[in-house]
């Protein structure tokens, strides 16, 4: 079952690596345990999470001339550590720089909690789930077999980190290709589940561990609350339309793809795409260039 080729209701489980599926599952506070399970399989041992507090996904503007930043998910551990979790399935220019911007803004935002200039800021962990055609990080060959890529501030020669400040952890689901029977570690089983859950009709016996049982239960579309299900289905349709236009633009050229959309009377689709793209913090001019909509109309969405 490929993305966009089947009716959503035909799937038992969500596509967890889609924006819509990710938000429907991990954005639901009732699934806090599932989110903790995911974080604890990715984080270093000293950062294991016991309890989470969901935070607003929007970081306010930092000057009259800057725009606010909207994240996929932001939460805080019981020791104050901030976790940003983002899913990325398509190649995006300057992706790593965007991650650095988001994490640094969140780190700076910690000073708003009133540390009186003492710089007692809590650490920030940016967790990136890379699926689909998301690019691999610079300097890391795509076939080196690493599932987790970790970045932070370190002394160049010794490799020592002077303090725990801003940290990045990327899970390379996009390059994971093991068969289920070859998955030995819990991390590998998580990768298999994240990559394949949308095409499965049950929990495989080899994945029957407590953390993954919770994941599969949370991802079952038929058990969503009515409001969550409606939002998921609407967002998934919008996301599929967006991906289809991007794919068409890639194959036939951007203008040709947009012309096809115009011929099909798809202005409403382009409006939904523009609305979705605004949440990724693209410039209005870029959204206007891709969708063909006036900047004023996009700004008003």
C-alpha positions as CSV (number, residue, x, y, z in Angstrom):
1,X,0.0,0.0,0.0
2,X,1.8,3.2,-1.2
3,X,1.3,6.7,0.1
4,X,-1.7,8.3,-1.7
5,X,-2.8,5.2,-3.5
6,X,-5.3,3.8,-1.0
7,X,-8.2,5.2,1.1
8,X,-7.0,6.0,4.6
9,X,-9.7,3.9,6.1
10,X,-8.2,0.8,4.4
11,X,-5.2,1.1,6.7
12,X,-5.3,-0.3,10.2
13,X,-2.4,1.8,11.4
14,X,-1.3,5.4,10.7
15,X,1.7,6.3,8.7
16,X,3.6,7.4,11.7
17,X,6.4,9.1,9.7
18,X,3.9,11.4,8.0
19,X,3.2,14.8,9.6
20,X,-0.5,13.9,10.1
21,X,0.3,10.5,11.6
22,X,3.0,11.8,13.8
23,X,0.9,14.5,15.3
24,X,-2.2,12.2,15.7
25,X,-0.2,9.8,17.8
26,X,2.7,11.7,19.5
27,X,0.8,14.9,19.8
28,X,-2.0,13.2,21.8
29,X,-1.2,13.7,25.5
30,X,-2.9,10.4,26.2
31,X,0.0,8.7,24.4
32,X,2.7,10.2,26.7
33,X,4.0,6.7,27.5
34,X,4.5,6.0,23.8
35,X,6.4,9.2,23.4
36,X,8.6,8.4,26.5
37,X,9.3,4.9,25.0
38,X,10.5,6.5,21.8
39,X,12.7,9.1,23.5
40,X,14.2,6.6,25.9
41,X,15.3,4.3,23.1
42,X,17.1,7.3,21.4
43,X,18.5,9.3,24.3
44,X,21.8,8.6,26.1
45,X,21.5,6.7,29.4
46,X,21.8,9.8,31.7
47,X,18.8,11.4,29.9
48,X,16.2,8.8,30.2
49,X,12.7,10.3,30.7
50,X,10.5,9.5,33.7
51,X,7.7,12.1,33.1
52,X,6.9,14.5,30.4
53,X,5.1,17.9,30.2
54,X,3.8,18.9,26.9
55,X,4.6,22.5,25.9
56,X,3.3,24.8,23.2
57,X,4.6,24.0,19.8
58,X,5.1,27.7,18.9
59,X,8.1,29.7,19.9
60,X,7.2,33.4,19.7
61,X,9.1,35.9,17.5
62,X,12.3,37.2,19.0
63,X,12.2,40.7,17.5
64,X,9.6,42.8,15.7
65,X,11.1,41.8,12.4
66,X,11.2,38.0,13.0
67,X,8.5,35.4,12.7
68,X,7.4,32.8,15.2
69,X,8.6,29.2,14.8
70,X,6.1,26.3,14.9
71,X,7.5,22.9,15.9
72,X,6.1,19.5,15.4
73,X,6.3,18.6,19.1
74,X,8.0,20.2,22.2
75,X,7.9,18.8,25.7
76,X,9.9,19.0,28.9
77,X,11.2,16.3,31.2
78,X,10.8,16.4,35.0
79,X,14.4,17.8,35.3
80,X,13.6,20.7,33.0
81,X,15.3,19.2,29.9
82,X,13.5,20.3,26.7
83,X,12.9,17.9,23.9
84,X,11.9,18.9,20.4
85,X,10.7,16.1,18.2
86,X,10.4,16.6,14.4
87,X,9.7,14.2,11.5
88,X,11.2,14.8,8.1
89,X,10.4,12.7,5.0
90,X,11.3,14.9,2.1
91,X,14.7,16.4,1.1
92,X,14.8,20.0,2.3
93,X,17.4,22.6,1.5
94,X,19.4,23.6,4.6
95,X,17.6,21.1,6.7
96,X,20.4,20.8,9.4
97,X,20.6,24.6,9.6
98,X,16.9,24.7,10.3
99,X,17.3,22.2,13.1
100,X,20.1,24.3,14.6
101,X,17.9,27.4,14.4
102,X,14.9,25.7,16.1
103,X,17.1,24.1,18.9
104,X,19.0,27.4,19.5
105,X,15.7,29.4,19.7
106,X,14.3,26.9,22.2
107,X,17.5,27.0,24.2
108,X,17.5,30.8,24.3
109,X,13.8,30.7,25.2
110,X,14.8,28.9,28.4
111,X,16.3,32.2,29.7
112,X,12.7,33.5,29.7
113,X,12.0,31.4,32.8
114,X,13.8,34.0,35.0
115,X,17.4,32.7,35.6
116,X,18.4,36.4,36.3
117,X,21.3,36.2,33.9
118,X,22.9,33.2,35.7
119,X,22.7,31.1,32.5
120,X,21.2,28.1,34.4
121,X,19.5,27.1,31.1
122,X,18.2,23.5,30.8
123,X,19.6,21.4,28.0
124,X,17.7,21.1,24.7
125,X,17.6,17.8,22.7
126,X,16.4,18.0,19.1
127,X,15.2,14.6,18.0
128,X,14.8,14.2,14.2
129,X,13.0,11.2,12.7
130,X,14.3,10.9,9.1
131,X,12.1,8.9,6.8
132,X,11.2,8.7,3.1
133,X,13.6,10.8,1.0
134,X,15.0,13.0,3.9
135,X,18.7,13.6,3.3
136,X,21.4,12.0,5.4
137,X,23.5,14.4,7.4
138,X,26.6,15.9,5.9
139,X,29.8,13.9,6.3
140,X,28.0,10.6,7.0
141,X,27.9,8.1,4.1
142,X,24.3,6.8,3.7
143,X,25.5,3.2,3.7
144,X,27.6,3.2,6.8
145,X,24.9,1.4,8.8
146,X,24.5,3.9,11.5
147,X,20.9,4.4,12.8
148,X,21.6,7.2,15.3
149,X,23.6,10.3,14.5
150,X,24.4,12.6,17.4
151,X,25.8,16.1,17.4
152,X,26.7,18.6,20.2
153,X,29.4,21.1,21.1
154,X,32.7,19.3,21.7
155,X,36.4,20.2,21.9
156,X,37.8,19.2,18.5
157,X,40.8,17.1,19.5
158,X,39.7,15.5,22.8
159,X,36.0,15.1,21.8
160,X,35.0,16.3,25.3
161,X,31.8,18.3,25.8
162,X,32.4,21.2,28.3
163,X,28.7,21.2,29.2
164,X,25.3,19.8,28.2
165,X,23.7,22.5,26.1
166,X,22.2,21.9,22.7
167,X,22.1,18.3,21.4
168,X,20.9,16.7,18.2
169,X,19.8,13.1,17.7
170,X,18.8,11.9,14.2
171,X,17.2,8.5,13.7
172,X,17.9,7.3,10.1
173,X,14.8,5.4,9.4
174,X,15.1,6.3,5.7
175,X,18.3,4.2,5.3
176,X,17.1,1.3,7.5
177,X,16.6,-1.9,5.4
178,X,16.8,-4.9,7.7
179,X,14.2,-7.7,7.5
180,X,12.2,-8.2,10.6
181,X,13.9,-11.6,11.3
182,X,17.2,-9.8,11.3
183,X,16.2,-7.1,13.8
184,X,18.0,-7.9,17.1
185,X,18.1,-4.7,19.2
186,X,15.2,-2.7,20.5
187,X,16.4,0.2,18.4
188,X,16.3,-1.9,15.2
189,X,12.8,-3.1,16.1
190,X,11.6,0.4,16.6
191,X,13.1,1.4,13.2
192,X,11.3,-1.5,11.6
193,X,8.0,-0.5,13.2
194,X,8.3,3.2,12.4
195,X,9.1,2.4,8.7
196,X,6.5,-0.4,8.1
197,X,3.6,0.1,10.5
198,X,1.5,1.8,7.8
199,X,1.4,-1.4,5.7
200,X,1.0,-3.9,8.5
201,X,-2.4,-5.4,9.6
202,X,-1.3,-6.7,13.0
203,X,1.6,-6.6,15.5
204,X,4.2,-9.1,14.4
205,X,5.3,-11.6,17.0
206,X,8.9,-10.6,16.7
207,X,7.9,-7.0,17.7
208,X,5.8,-8.1,20.7
209,X,7.6,-6.2,23.4
210,X,5.8,-3.8,25.8
211,X,6.9,-0.6,24.3
212,X,6.0,-1.6,20.7
213,X,2.7,-3.0,21.9
214,X,1.9,0.5,23.2
215,X,3.0,2.0,19.8
216,X,0.8,-0.2,17.7
217,X,-2.2,0.4,20.0
218,X,-1.7,4.1,19.8
219,X,-1.4,4.0,16.0
220,X,-4.7,2.1,15.3
221,X,-6.9,4.5,13.4
222,X,-10.2,2.8,14.3
223,X,-9.5,3.5,18.0
224,X,-8.8,7.2,17.6
225,X,-11.2,9.6,19.3
226,X,-13.6,11.0,16.7
227,X,-12.0,14.5,16.7
228,X,-8.5,13.1,16.4
229,X,-9.5,10.8,13.6
230,X,-11.2,13.6,11.6
231,X,-8.2,15.9,12.0
232,X,-5.9,13.0,10.9
233,X,-7.9,12.2,7.8
234,X,-8.1,15.8,6.8
235,X,-4.4,16.5,7.4
236,X,-3.5,13.3,5.6
237,X,-5.4,14.3,2.5
238,X,-3.7,17.7,2.5
239,X,-0.3,16.1,3.0
240,X,-0.9,13.7,0.2
241,X,-1.9,16.5,-2.1
242,X,1.2,18.4,-1.2
243,X,3.5,15.4,-1.8
244,X,1.8,14.7,-5.1
245,X,2.3,18.2,-6.3
246,X,6.0,18.1,-5.2
247,X,6.5,14.8,-7.0
248,X,4.8,16.1,-10.1
249,X,6.9,19.2,-10.0
250,X,10.0,17.1,-9.7
251,X,9.1,14.9,-12.7
252,X,7.6,17.5,-15.0
253,X,8.9,20.8,-13.8
254,X,7.3,23.1,-11.3
255,X,5.3,25.2,-13.7
256,X,4.0,22.2,-15.6
257,X,2.9,20.6,-12.3
258,X,1.1,23.7,-11.2
259,X,-0.5,24.1,-14.6
260,X,-1.9,20.6,-14.2
261,X,-3.3,21.6,-10.8
262,X,-5.0,24.7,-12.3
263,X,-6.5,22.6,-15.1
264,X,-8.1,20.3,-12.6
265,X,-9.5,23.3,-10.7
266,X,-7.4,22.6,-7.7
267,X,-7.1,26.1,-6.2
268,X,-8.7,24.7,-3.0
269,X,-5.9,22.1,-2.9
270,X,-3.3,24.8,-3.4
271,X,-4.8,26.8,-0.5
272,X,-4.6,23.7,1.7
273,X,-1.0,23.1,0.6
274,X,-0.1,26.7,1.3
275,X,-1.7,26.5,4.8
276,X,0.3,23.3,5.5
277,X,3.5,24.8,4.1
278,X,3.1,27.8,6.4
279,X,3.6,25.5,9.4
280,X,7.1,24.6,8.1
281,X,8.0,28.3,8.3
282,X,8.8,28.7,4.6
283,X,9.0,32.3,3.5
284,X,5.7,33.6,2.0
285,X,7.5,34.4,-1.2
286,X,8.7,30.8,-1.6
287,X,5.2,29.4,-0.8
288,X,3.8,31.9,-3.4
289,X,6.3,30.7,-5.9
290,X,5.4,27.1,-5.4
291,X,1.6,27.4,-5.2
292,X,1.0,30.3,-7.5
293,X,-1.1,32.1,-4.8
294,X,-0.6,35.8,-4.0
295,X,1.4,36.4,-0.8
296,X,-1.4,38.5,0.6
297,X,-3.8,35.5,0.3
298,X,-1.3,33.2,1.8
299,X,-0.7,35.6,4.7
300,X,-4.4,35.7,5.5
301,X,-4.7,31.9,5.7
